[in-house]
Amino acid sequence: MKSLDVTLRLPPPMRLPVPESAEAAVEREEMVAWQGHADGTVSFLSVVAGDLAVVRAAVADLDPVQSVEFAPIDDDTFYLYAEMETTPADVALWETFEERRLVVVPPVVYLDTDVVRLTVLGDPDALRGVVADLPDEVGVEVDRLSDHRHPATSLAGRLTNRQFEAVRTARELGYYEVPREASLAAVADALDCSESAASTLLRKGERALVDAAFPG
């Protein structure tokens, strides 16, 4: 079993229908769950970092959107649940993965209205072939093809299991609090490793999270 990390540049018919008035208000969107329906619609749940008031007003005017609900998480992050009509271009894109029996692993990360990053899981030969099978108008950049050993979480999916454990432990102990509530030695003790090893795990994990949040 292998996984393919790929960045797609979408042509206009495949882009999220985000009005210009809301583009600057959205920093990042991660689609964490979705379901297609026989009537040609799709339901999806996204985590959005941005201005809720601006997005709420903009989405209300979108014709493809049949219903939408919002749930604040904190001051600048919220859940967005929507039901909307799909287009033939949308179907063509996602059927490329389905026909090869590949699984798209959440989240699907929209870095911009036309740039999406996703991870696809499946047979190695199918993963290699799917890049060539994508619609010609879709720009494709392969970021990584490797064994799938990462936790299926949002940004944390970029970490190895040990890096994920180290960053999570440090957070739970208060290592990232301001002022800091736990020392590197305390993190190392909890991980049952040396301070040098703990420092390396944290630095590599932090770098992976930064790269995932600010690609390119």
Summary of the structure (lengths in Angstrom):
residues: 216
radius of gyration: 19.4
end to end distance: 26.9
largest distance: 57.4
contacts: 613
relative contact order: 0.16
helix: 38%
strand: 35%
